[in-house]
Amino acid sequence: MPVRLDDIEGGKERIAAFVDLPKAAYMPDAKTRIDPQTAAAVGMEWAAVTGPDARYPALGTENLATCMGLAVHNPRTKATGLAHLAQDGASTEIGEESRLSLITMMDRVAQGGGPLEVRMVGPNVGGYLAAEFVDNVAEILEDYDVTVLSADLGDKAGMSAFAVHAGMWDQGLIRGKVTMSEIMSANAEGGKDAVAKLHAECVNLEKMSAPGRSSGHLAYDGLSETGPAPEPPAIG
């Protein structure tokens, strides 16, 4: 079940809870539904935010190995963010540029109130350096009302490239690559149909767009183009 950060201690207990989370769900038939040119590229140590009506309603990143890709969504406003977070050299700490980008992104997505949902991808390596880096990131997220839905890290081997669409968050992440091991596993479990389904989830993120402008630590701020989503109507 999802992990609410306020309800769990940090350190080994928190990492164990992340590892126990299910792998991320990926959007079905994304190849025919998502134009990669509508996704703004987010480079290492950068973040971006967007909304369903922005010029680039999707955000994507590539080349995740020892880094973490963190996607965040505000169900109340539909504001969505993506950060590509790196460690500070060989330490377990998040790099300073990554930290500032993460905080900038989280503050923007949190505007309008309401709890936030997070999906983590990576780092795709195990060991204490990666685990403590993940826990260091989680310490920053504790300042927000965050529930972690999925965490593909360490031995779970998350994607090295993925995207997220502000208007389709509930359908899952957008797969950016299909590895040979995934193809072999899908074939063993479900044959050709399972392999075809895997490929249908995959979007060529090499064709993502570079917005060409940045704001502070944001490579792209789609929320400034459209303004915040309207407040939901009062109930009752």
Summary of the structure (lengths in Angstrom):
residues: 236
radius of gyration: 16.9
end to end distance: 30.2
largest distance: 53.9
contacts: 816
relative contact order: 0.24
helix: 35%
strand: 23%
